[in-house]
């Protein structure tokens, strides 16, 4: 799918989540969108105008932090979202607060995720977090959390604690939907396998799953210190859809094999077939 189609589809999903769920119930989301929603309730200004104005400094940061092409795509996506909210009006689908939080967050997160797959963002929070991380040294994820804590605490003071709590739920669902759209079923997991049958497991993983296997040299540390067992440790990177199949292959050969797993943020090179974002 082309970048343009993904951005347009992402804008449509985000606009539907805002118009069909959050705006009628006066709920907010996290990030820059949450700031705009909060200011809309406090000032009464149109959300479309706030999205354009509030995102201007983040577009400037995007040029400095990521690049001009990304900033241009992001500017187009934000303008398109503002125009969609101004000219297109989706019906209110439900008044149930729980449904509003869950499905509003789902469609907003899906929209942001699709726009990211198209090479842009609809929310400048991550851009600001990257900038602050480079300047002050704190991790990007920590900055995102701190920014949203400030937003939701402000919402609790200006609106109500109940609205702030529902908004936290909205943000949680949106973040999970975003992660799934960006990573999808191709979210990668690194797996270490320790077994005396490492040679047979290695051959089975290559032939039955078709994944690359890295062999590391290890030494057993269990038991009396003079007893040192040399053994090979296998390291594999697979998608989460392949985990069950991999475990079955390992258990068929050695039911007592020691297996550990850890999530991977990103992969480059090697034999991993990675989709382009």
Residue pairs with C-beta under 8 A, 6 or more apart in sequence:
1 117
2 118
3 73
3 118
3 119
3 120
4 118
5 118
6 114
6 115
6 117
6 118
7 73
7 76
7 77
7 80
7 114
7 115
7 118
7 119
7 120
8 80
9 111
9 114
10 77
10 110
10 111
10 112
10 113
10 114
10 115
10 116
10 117
10 118
10 122
11 77
11 80
11 81
11 84
11 111
11 115
11 122
12 84
12 111
13 107
13 108
13 110
13 111
13 114
14 81
14 107
14 108
14 110
14 111
14 112
14 115
14 122
15 81
15 84
15 85
15 88
15 90
15 111
16 90
16 107
16 111
17 103
17 104
17 105
17 106
17 107
17 108
17 110
17 111
18 33
18 37
18 47
18 85
18 104
18 108
19 85
19 88
19 89
19 90
20 90
20 91
20 92
20 93
20 104
20 107
21 27
21 92
21 93
21 94
21 99
21 100
21 103
21 104
21 107
22 28
22 29
22 37
22 100
22 104
22 108
22 170
23 37
23 47
24 92
24 95
24 100
25 95
25 97
25 100
25 104
26 41
26 159
26 163
27 37
27 97
27 100
27 101
27 104
27 163
27 166
27 167
27 170
28 34
28 37
28 38
28 41
28 151
28 155
28 159
28 163
28 167
28 170
29 37
29 104
29 105
29 108
29 167
29 170
29 171
29 174
30 125
30 147
30 148
30 151
30 152
30 167
30 170
30 171
30 174
30 175
31 123
31 124
31 125
31 144
31 147
31 148
31 151
31 171
32 54
32 55
32 58
32 123
32 124
32 125
33 51
33 108
33 122
33 123
34 148
34 151
34 152
34 155
34 167
34 171
35 54
35 151
36 47
36 50
36 51
36 54
37 47
38 151
38 154
38 155
38 158
38 159
39 45
39 50
39 54
40 46
40 47
40 50
41 158
41 159
42 158
46 86
47 85
48 82
48 83
48 85
48 86
49 82
51 78
51 81
51 82
51 85
52 78
52 79
52 82
55 78
55 124
57 124
58 124
58 127
58 128
59 71
59 74
59 75
59 78
59 124
60 71
61 124
61 127
61 128
61 131
62 70
62 71
62 74
62 124
62 127
63 71
64 131
65 127
65 130
65 131
65 134
66 127
66 130
69 119
70 119
70 120
73 118
73 119
73 120
74 120
74 121
74 122
74 124
76 120
77 115
77 118
77 120
77 121
77 122
78 122
81 122
93 103
94 100
94 103
97 166
98 166
98 169
100 166
100 170
101 166
101 167
101 169
101 170
101 173
102 169
102 170
102 173
104 170
104 173
105 169
105 170
105 171
105 172
105 173
105 174
105 177
106 173
106 174
106 177
107 177
108 170
108 174
108 177
109 173
109 174
109 175
109 176
109 177
109 178
109 181
110 177
110 178
110 181
111 122
112 121
112 122
112 123
112 174
112 178
113 177
113 178
113 179
113 180
113 181
113 182
114 181
115 121
115 122
116 178
116 181
116 182
116 277
117 181
117 182
117 277
119 277
121 127
125 144
125 147
125 148
126 140
126 144
128 143
128 147
129 140
129 141
129 143
129 144
129 147
130 140
132 138
132 143
133 139
133 140
133 143
148 171
152 164
152 167
152 168
152 171
153 164
155 163
155 164
155 167
156 163
156 164
179 187
182 277
185 239
185 240
185 241
186 239
186 274
186 275
187 239
187 240
187 263
188 237
188 238
188 239
188 240
188 263
188 264
188 266
188 267
188 272
189 237
189 238
189 239
189 240
189 243
189 261
189 262
189 263
189 264
190 235
190 236
190 237
190 261
190 262
190 263
190 264
191 235
191 236
191 237
191 238
191 243
191 246
191 259
191 260
191 261
192 233
192 234
192 235
192 259
192 260
192 261
193 201
193 233
193 234
193 235
193 236
193 250
193 257
193 258
193 259
194 218
194 231
194 233
194 234
194 257
194 258
194 259
195 201
195 234
195 250
195 253
195 254
195 256
195 257
195 258
196 231
196 254
197 253
197 254
197 257
198 215
198 231
198 232
198 233
198 234
199 232
200 253
200 254
201 234
201 249
201 250
201 253
201 254
201 257
202 213
202 215
202 234
204 249
204 250
204 252
204 253
205 211
205 213
205 234
205 236
205 246
205 249
205 250
206 212
206 213
208 245
208 249
209 238
209 242
209 245
209 246
209 249
211 236
211 237
211 238
211 242
211 246
211 271
212 236
212 237
212 270
212 271
212 272
213 234
213 235
213 236
214 234
214 235
214 236
215 232
215 233
215 234
215 235
216 232
216 233
216 234
216 235
217 230
217 232
217 233
218 230
218 231
218 232
218 233
219 228
219 229
219 230
219 231
220 227
220 228
220 229
220 230
220 231
236 246
237 264
237 267
237 270
237 272
238 246
243 261
247 259
250 257
250 259
251 257
267 274
268 274
